[in-house]
Amino acid sequence: MSAVIHPTAIIAPGAEIHPSVQVGPYAVIGEHVRIGAHTTIGAHAVIDGWTEIGEENRIFPGAAIGLESQDKKTDGSLSVVRIGDRNRIREYVTINRATKAGEATIIGNDNLLMAYVHVAHNCVLQNRIVISNAVSLAGHIVVESGAVIGGMSGLHQFVHVGRNAMIGGMSRVERDVPPYMLVEGNPARVRSLNLVGLERAGLRDGQEGEVFKQLKQAYRLLYRSDLLLKEAIAEIRQISDLEHLQHLCNFLEASQGSERRGPTPGSK
């Protein structure tokens, strides 16, 4: 088996491409790129820098991956982009590599990045994330598994987005988005539990329905009571030792650290 490479594509001699990879017209693949099995690269895509791409990814026309950071501090050092398996990276998505030597921008598995999404330097995206059209992620953002980000939203650098959270379209997100919550607005505010996301994650039915009940209790303590945040967290920890609740509490406590943005407040 040999890779199916269109004759107009430009592949640097040092690039490592699995024999099952397909490369479309006028695509450009750089010297230090590695691409895993059954991945397809669309027309006019550019993949450069020290970029590692796993298996069964679909990279659509015009995407630009692995180019150097737009951070003014970048000096062209050996920093990387690492992309896992089964991701769909749509038209004109840009994914920049990290700023400093030895650092990485990381995309996990089974993510969908729709057209014109920008993922800046040092971002970490976990698994099964959906990012809608024209979303911009600034540097050093972390998005946990199962999150959904609505179209044309902008996220401030160093923001963390919790698992199974939902950000409504056209939101300005300047603080951390707690797990399992729905935030929306300019500036974004917590509006409710992410009911649709929790249902899709199987957390509203059967035995998992108990998780949903406890998350509802946690939401009321955080956003519908007069408790201070630290008091609400203490109350939530007493509800049960359920992993989902403990993850929520751990996220909120970490969000108040010196290098974090602080949690998004609730709506009035």
C-alpha positions, 0 to 999 in steps of 0.5 A, spaced: 500 500 500 502 506 498 499 513 500 494 516 495 498 523 494 495 528 489 501 530 484 500 537 486 501 536 493 508 538 496 510 533 501 517 535 504 522 529 504 522 528 512 515 527 513 512 521 515 506 519 512 502 512 513 501 508 507 494 509 508 494 516 508 490 520 502 493 527 501 489 532 496 490 537 491 495 543 493 496 540 500 503 542 503 506 538 508 512 540 512 519 536 514 517 534 521 510 532 520 507 525 522 501 523 520 497 516 522 493 511 518 487 512 514 487 520 515 485 524 509 488 531 508 484 536 504 486 540 498 490 546 500 491 544 507 497 546 510 500 542 516 507 544 518 512 545 524 513 539 529 506 536 528 503 529 530 497 527 527 494 520 529 489 515 525 482 516 522 482 524 522 479 528 517 482 534 515 478 538 510 480 543 505 484 550 507 486 548 514 492 550 517 495 546 522 502 547 526 504 554 524 508 558 529 504 561 535 501 568 534 504 570 541 509 575 540 514 571 545 515 566 540 522 565 537 521 559 533 523 554 538 521 546 537 514 546 540 509 541 537 502 540 536 499 533 538 492 531 535 489 524 537 485 520 533 478 520 529 477 528 529 474 532 524 477 538 522 473 542 518 475 548 512 480 553 514 481 551 521 487 554 524 491 550 530 497 553 532 503 550 535 505 552 542 510 558 544 516 555 547 520 550 546 518 543 549 511 545 550 505 543 546 498 544 543 494 538 544 487 535 541 485 529 543 480 524 540 473 524 537 473 532 536 469 536 531 472 543 530 467 546 525 469 551 519 474 557 521 475 555 528 482 558 531 485 554 536 491 558 539 498 556 542 498 551 548 491 550 548 489 543 550 482 540 548 480 533 551 475 528 547 468 528 544 468 536 544 464 540 539 466 547 537 462 550 532 463 555 526 468 561 527 469 560 535 476 563 537 480 560 543 486 564 545 492 561 548 493 556 554 485 554 554 483 547 557 477 544 554 474 538 558 471 532 554 464 533 552 464 540 552 460 544 546 462 551 544 457 555 540 458 559 534 462 565 534 464 565 541 470 568 543 474 565 549 479 569 553 486 566 554 487 561 560 480 560 561 478 552 563 471 549 560 469 544 564 466 537 562 459 536 559 459 544 559 455 548 554 457 555 551 451 559 547 453 562 541 456 569 540 458 569 548 464 572 550 467 567 555 472 571 560 472 566 566 472 559 567 466 555 565 464 550 571 462 542 568 455 541 567 453 548 566 450 552 560 453 559 560 451 564 555 452 572 554 456 578 553 459 577 558 457 570 559 453 568 565 451 561 568 444 560 566 442 553 568 445 546 568 446 543 561 440 539 560 441 537 553 448 535 554 447 531 560 441 527 557 446 526 551 451 523 556 446 519 559 446 522 566 438 523 566 435 516 565 436 510 569 441 509 575 445 515 572 438 519 574 441 519 581 447 523 578 442 528 575 438 529 581 445 531 585 447 535 580 441 539 580 442 540 588 449 542 587 446 547 582 441 550 587 447 551 592 451 554 587 447 559 583 440 559 587 442 560 594 445 566 598 451 561 600 458 564 599 462 559 594 466 556 599 460 554 603 456 552 597 462 547 595 462 545 602 455 543 602 456 540 595 461 535 598 456 533 603 451 531 598 455 524 596 462 522 594 459 521 587 465 522 582 461 528 578 460 532 584 467 531 586 469 533 580 465 539 580 468 541 587 475 540 585 474 544 578 471 550 582 476 550 587 482 550 582 479 556 578 480 560 584 488 559 584 492 564 582 493 562 575 486 561 573 480 566 571 475 564 577 469 561 575 463 564 571 458 567 576 450 566 575 445 570 572 442 575 576 
